[in-house]
Amino acid sequence: MTGAQIRELSAQDIDARIKELEEERFRLRFRGATEPLPDPLRLRVIRRDLARLKTVLREKSAVAGR
């Protein structure tokens, strides 16, 4: 997801997406401990998407707080 795509989402949608990605990251990390992952770079993509989502969510809350 790009920053522009994320900024179009509502705060509730961003929260939901964060929860989905955190759950997927947990599952991949758990599975990666027991067997080789088919796409190990997926963890990096998830981590970066989470950072983008949290950054935009923080920006939105800062603007709303003004």
HUDA-V538275 format. One record per pair of residues at least 4 apart in sequence whose ideal C-beta (glycine too) atoms are under 8 Angstrom apart, sorted by the first residue. I is the first residue (numbers start at 0). J is the second residue. If there is no record, write none. Layout:
i: {I I}
j: {J J}
This chain:
i: {0 0 0 0 0 0 1 2 2 2 3 4 5 5 5 5 6 8 8 8 9 10 10 10 10 11 12 13 13 13 13 13 14 14 15 16 16 17 17 17 17 17 18 19 20 20 20 20 20 21 21 22 23 23 24 24 24 24 24 25 26 27 27 27 27 27 28 28 29 30 30 31 31 31 31 35 36 36 40 41 42 43 44 45 46 47 48 49 50 51 52 53 54 55 56 57 58 59 60 61}
j: {4 5 16 48 51 52 5 6 51 55 7 8 13 51 52 55 55 12 13 16 13 14 56 59 60 15 16 17 52 55 56 59 18 56 19 20 52 21 49 52 53 56 22 23 24 45 48 49 52 25 49 26 27 45 28 42 45 46 49 29 30 31 36 41 42 45 32 42 33 34 36 35 36 39 42 39 41 42 44 45 46 47 48 49 50 51 52 53 54 55 56 57 58 59 60 61 62 63 64 65}
